Amino acid sequence: MGAAAGMLDVTPTFLRALGAARLIEPLRSSGGHRRYSRYQLRLAARARELVDQGVAVEAACRIVILEDQLAEALRINQARERPAAH
């Protein structure tokens, strides 16, 4: 957790808050340490941007989740609209 917090320039408490808001749920190592994926770190970085702009942590997490869902829906729609290769 310390390494992830350092990479994002946030506190471990901030990362725990993102976990409590269910934005990110890190895997645990055999020693119990939190392990974050690059995807989770990207979501956390976006949440930090919003918090830095004055958005509450819980609201920032909800915004990031909705942004991520929209991006995925757009990706799926674009894939469906592509003509099938012959």
MDTraj code that builds the backbone (N, CA, C; nanometers):
import mdtraj as md
import numpy as np

residues = "MET GLY ALA ALA ALA GLY MET LEU ASP VAL THR PRO THR PHE LEU ARG ALA LEU GLY ALA ALA ARG LEU ILE GLU PRO LEU ARG SER SER GLY GLY HIS ARG ARG TYR SER ARG TYR GLN LEU ARG LEU ALA ALA ARG ALA ARG GLU LEU VAL ASP GLN GLY VAL ALA VAL GLU ALA ALA CYS ARG ILE VAL ILE LEU GLU ASP GLN LEU ALA GLU ALA LEU ARG ILE ASN GLN ALA ARG GLU ARG PRO ALA ALA HIS".split()
xyz = np.array([
    [0.0828, -0.1186, 0.0000],
    [0.0000, 0.0000, 0.0000],
    [0.0873, 0.1251, 0.0000],
    [0.1955, 0.1209, 0.0724],
    [0.2841, 0.2363, 0.0785],
    [0.3408, 0.2725, -0.0571],
    [0.3788, 0.1716, -0.1352],
    [0.4339, 0.1969, -0.2681],
    [0.3273, 0.2582, -0.3591],
    [0.2071, 0.2051, -0.3539],
    [0.0977, 0.2579, -0.4371],
    [0.0664, 0.4014, -0.3961],
    [0.0613, 0.4264, -0.2673],
    [0.0339, 0.5618, -0.2185],
    [0.1429, 0.6577, -0.2656],
    [0.2670, 0.6136, -0.2606],
    [0.3768, 0.6975, -0.3058],
    [0.3697, 0.7266, -0.4545],
    [0.3335, 0.6268, -0.5338],
    [0.3223, 0.6453, -0.6790],
    [0.2160, 0.7495, -0.7134],
    [0.1094, 0.7502, -0.6359],
    [-0.0027, 0.8403, -0.6634],
    [0.0074, 0.9713, -0.5854],
    [0.1067, 0.9797, -0.4963],
    [0.1233, 1.0962, -0.4089],
    [-0.0014, 1.1188, -0.3230],
    [-0.0490, 1.0086, -0.2648],
    [-0.1626, 1.0125, -0.1726],
    [-0.1220, 0.9405, -0.0448],
    [-0.2074, 0.9456, 0.0544],
    [-0.1809, 0.8735, 0.1789],
    [-0.2442, 0.7352, 0.1729],
    [-0.1930, 0.6418, 0.2520],
    [-0.2601, 0.5119, 0.2618],
    [-0.4059, 0.5263, 0.3061],
    [-0.4341, 0.6264, 0.3876],
    [-0.5716, 0.6501, 0.4324],
    [-0.6624, 0.6806, 0.3136],
    [-0.6102, 0.7555, 0.2162],
    [-0.6885, 0.7860, 0.0962],
    [-0.7201, 0.6572, 0.0211],
    [-0.6212, 0.5700, 0.0057],
    [-0.6450, 0.4425, -0.0631],
    [-0.7455, 0.3571, 0.0131],
    [-0.7384, 0.3592, 0.1454],
    [-0.8372, 0.2840, 0.2248],
    [-0.9776, 0.3409, 0.2025],
    [-0.9869, 0.4746, 0.1921],
    [-1.1170, 0.5378, 0.1680],
    [-1.1735, 0.4951, 0.0329],
    [-1.0873, 0.4822, -0.0678],
    [-1.1335, 0.4354, -0.1982],
    [-1.1817, 0.2913, -0.1894],
    [-1.1143, 0.2130, -0.1078],
    [-1.1588, 0.0755, -0.0855],
    [-1.2923, 0.0706, -0.0138],
    [-1.3079, 0.1554, 0.0869],
    [-1.4337, 0.1596, 0.1621],
    [-1.5493, 0.2029, 0.0723],
    [-1.5194, 0.2907, -0.0239],
    [-1.6213, 0.3364, -0.1188],
    [-1.6404, 0.2370, -0.2334],
    [-1.5647, 0.1279, -0.2310],
    [-1.5728, 0.0178, -0.3258],
    [-1.5313, 0.0574, -0.4677],
    [-1.4428, 0.1564, -0.4769],
    [-1.3883, 0.1915, -0.6070],
    [-1.2804, 0.0914, -0.6456],
    [-1.1962, 0.0589, -0.5508],
    [-1.0894, -0.0383, -0.5747],
    [-1.0884, -0.1402, -0.4629],
    [-1.0667, -0.2647, -0.4975],
    [-1.0562, -0.3724, -0.3998],
    [-0.9290, -0.4503, -0.4323],
    [-0.8189, -0.4133, -0.3671],
    [-0.6921, -0.4782, -0.3995],
    [-0.6890, -0.6242, -0.3565],
    [-0.6085, -0.6999, -0.4280],
    [-0.5830, -0.8379, -0.3872],
    [-0.4910, -0.8336, -0.2674],
    [-0.4843, -0.9423, -0.1946],
    [-0.3944, -0.9506, -0.0789],
    [-0.2857, -1.0527, -0.1074],
    [-0.1633, -1.0156, -0.0707],
    [-0.0519, -1.1098, -0.0837],
    [-0.0638, -1.2130, 0.0274],
    [0.0186, -1.3165, 0.0202],
    [0.0157, -1.4187, 0.1253],
    [0.0503, -1.3580, 0.2608],
    [0.1242, -1.2481, 0.2602],
    [0.1587, -1.1798, 0.3853],
    [0.0547, -1.0785, 0.4290],
    [-0.0544, -1.0653, 0.3531],
    [-0.1619, -0.9743, 0.3896],
    [-0.1480, -0.8336, 0.3329],
    [-0.0465, -0.8098, 0.2518],
    [-0.0262, -0.6774, 0.1938],
    [-0.1217, -0.6550, 0.0765],
    [-0.1685, -0.5324, 0.0642],
    [-0.2569, -0.4986, -0.0458],
    [-0.1762, -0.4884, -0.1751],
    [-0.2302, -0.5449, -0.2822],
    [-0.1666, -0.5408, -0.4140],
    [-0.2652, -0.4787, -0.5119],
    [-0.2234, -0.3668, -0.5707],
    [-0.3094, -0.2938, -0.6633],
    [-0.2670, -0.3200, -0.8075],
    [-0.3651, -0.3358, -0.8950],
    [-0.3359, -0.3518, -1.0375],
    [-0.3156, -0.2133, -1.0997],
    [-0.2613, -0.2109, -1.2197],
    [-0.2448, -0.0837, -1.2908],
    [-0.3799, -0.0183, -1.3148],
    [-0.4780, -0.0984, -1.3455],
    [-0.6140, -0.0472, -1.3659],
    [-0.6649, 0.0207, -1.2392],
    [-0.6464, -0.0435, -1.1253],
    [-0.6907, 0.0147, -0.9983],
    [-0.6151, 0.1439, -0.9684],
    [-0.4864, 0.1455, -0.9981],
    [-0.4083, 0.2673, -0.9759],
    [-0.4565, 0.3804, -1.0665],
    [-0.4967, 0.3458, -1.1899],
    [-0.5501, 0.4471, -1.2808],
    [-0.6814, 0.5041, -1.2265],
    [-0.7685, 0.4181, -1.1737],
    [-0.8937, 0.4654, -1.1142],
    [-0.8657, 0.5538, -0.9929],
    [-0.7708, 0.5124, -0.9106],
    [-0.7355, 0.5898, -0.7911],
    [-0.6787, 0.7256, -0.8297],
    [-0.5977, 0.7296, -0.9355],
    [-0.5409, 0.8567, -0.9806],
    [-0.6517, 0.9508, -1.0277],
    [-0.7496, 0.8972, -1.0988],
    [-0.8625, 0.9797, -1.1443],
    [-0.9428, 1.0312, -1.0253],
    [-0.9646, 0.9457, -0.9260],
    [-1.0363, 0.9887, -0.8057],
    [-0.9595, 1.1008, -0.7364],
    [-0.8273, 1.0875, -0.7320],
    [-0.7470, 1.1926, -0.6694],
    [-0.7629, 1.3239, -0.7439],
    [-0.7649, 1.3207, -0.8771],
    [-0.7849, 1.4429, -0.9553],
    [-0.9145, 1.5121, -0.9140],
    [-1.0203, 1.4338, -0.9015],
    [-1.1502, 1.4909, -0.8639],
    [-1.1477, 1.5468, -0.7225],
    [-1.0873, 1.4728, -0.6311],
    [-1.0781, 1.5193, -0.4918],
    [-0.9970, 1.6485, -0.4865],
    [-0.8895, 1.6552, -0.5638],
    [-0.8086, 1.7772, -0.5692],
    [-0.8890, 1.8967, -0.6209],
    [-0.9933, 1.8688, -0.6992],
    [-1.0807, 1.9751, -0.7520],
    [-1.1921, 2.0108, -0.6535],
    [-1.1938, 1.9434, -0.5374],
    [-1.2922, 1.9767, -0.4351],
    [-1.4102, 1.8820, -0.4246],
    [-1.4094, 1.7740, -0.4998],
    [-1.5183, 1.6765, -0.4951],
    [-1.4964, 1.5850, -0.3744],
    [-1.6009, 1.5540, -0.3018],
    [-1.5909, 1.4630, -0.1874],
    [-1.5472, 1.3242, -0.2348],
    [-1.4762, 1.2515, -0.1506],
    [-1.4216, 1.1199, -0.1882],
    [-1.5307, 1.0265, -0.2382],
    [-1.6414, 1.0175, -0.1664],
    [-1.7481, 0.9255, -0.2055],
    [-1.8052, 0.9639, -0.3419],
    [-1.8245, 1.0938, -0.3634],
    [-1.8772, 1.1407, -0.4917],
    [-1.7753, 1.1167, -0.6025],
    [-1.6482, 1.1388, -0.5735],
    [-1.5426, 1.1153, -0.6725],
    [-1.5423, 0.9685, -0.7143],
    [-1.5572, 0.8803, -0.6190],
    [-1.5597, 0.7369, -0.6506],
    [-1.6773, 0.7034, -0.7404],
    [-1.7918, 0.7596, -0.7117],
    [-1.9102, 0.7332, -0.7941],
    [-1.8902, 0.7864, -0.9355],
    [-1.8315, 0.9049, -0.9473],
    [-1.8043, 0.9628, -1.0790],
    [-1.7092, 0.8730, -1.1578],
    [-1.6031, 0.8272, -1.0932],
    [-1.5051, 0.7426, -1.1608],
    [-1.5705, 0.6123, -1.2066],
    [-1.6537, 0.5544, -1.1236],
    [-1.7234, 0.4315, -1.1612],
    [-1.8123, 0.4563, -1.2829],
    [-1.8865, 0.5658, -1.2819],
    [-1.9742, 0.5967, -1.3953],
    [-1.8939, 0.6258, -1.5218],
    [-1.7826, 0.6979, -1.5091],
    [-1.6972, 0.7237, -1.6248],
    [-1.6446, 0.5922, -1.6830],
    [-1.6046, 0.5027, -1.5950],
    [-1.5508, 0.3742, -1.6393],
    [-1.6586, 0.2904, -1.7082],
    [-1.7793, 0.2914, -1.6531],
    [-1.8897, 0.2169, -1.7143],
    [-1.9242, 0.2747, -1.8513],
    [-1.9228, 0.4063, -1.8635],
    [-1.9519, 0.4701, -1.9912],
    [-1.8455, 0.4343, -2.0944],
    [-1.7195, 0.4407, -2.0557],
    [-1.6113, 0.4060, -2.1484],
    [-1.6241, 0.2621, -2.1961],
    [-1.6602, 0.1723, -2.1068],
    [-1.6777, 0.0318, -2.1447],
    [-1.7964, 0.0148, -2.2385],
    [-1.9058, 0.0824, -2.2108],
    [-2.0235, 0.0736, -2.2977],
    [-1.9923, 0.1278, -2.4367],
    [-1.9185, 0.2382, -2.4432],
    [-1.8803, 0.2933, -2.5730],
    [-1.7895, 0.1976, -2.6486],
    [-1.6977, 0.1345, -2.5785],
    [-1.6080, 0.0378, -2.6416],
    [-1.6870, -0.0792, -2.6988],
    [-1.7815, -0.1302, -2.6219],
    [-1.8644, -0.2423, -2.6680],
    [-1.9469, -0.2012, -2.7901],
    [-2.0059, -0.0825, -2.7860],
    [-2.0859, -0.0358, -2.8999],
    [-2.0014, -0.0195, -3.0247],
    [-1.8810, 0.0350, -3.0091],
    [-1.7926, 0.0509, -3.1244],
    [-1.7546, -0.0844, -3.1828],
    [-1.7310, -0.1819, -3.0979],
    [-1.6952, -0.3161, -3.1450],
    [-1.8117, -0.3780, -3.2221],
    [-1.9335, -0.3535, -3.1789],
    [-2.0512, -0.4082, -3.2470],
    [-2.0766, -0.3402, -3.3808],
    [-2.0390, -0.2131, -3.3910],
    [-2.0646, -0.1376, -3.5128],
    [-1.9619, -0.1664, -3.6219],
    [-1.8484, -0.2214, -3.5873],
    [-1.7457, -0.2528, -3.6877],
    [-1.7956, -0.3641, -3.7787],
    [-1.7735, -0.3479, -3.9071],
    [-1.8145, -0.4566, -3.9979],
    [-1.7291, -0.5793, -3.9721],
    [-1.7895, -0.6944, -3.9876],
    [-1.7176, -0.8200, -3.9668],
    [-1.6141, -0.8379, -4.0776],
    [-1.4953, -0.8809, -4.0392],
    [-1.3879, -0.9056, -4.1374],
    [-1.4166, -1.0345, -4.2112],
    [-1.3890, -1.0349, -4.3395],
    [-1.4131, -1.1561, -4.4199],
    [-1.2858, -1.2239, -4.4527],
])
top = md.Topology()
chain = top.add_chain()
for i, resn in enumerate(residues, 1):
    res = top.add_residue(resn, chain, resSeq=i)
    for name in ("N", "CA", "C"):
        top.add_atom(name, md.element.get_by_symbol(name[0]), res)
traj = md.Trajectory(xyz[None], top)
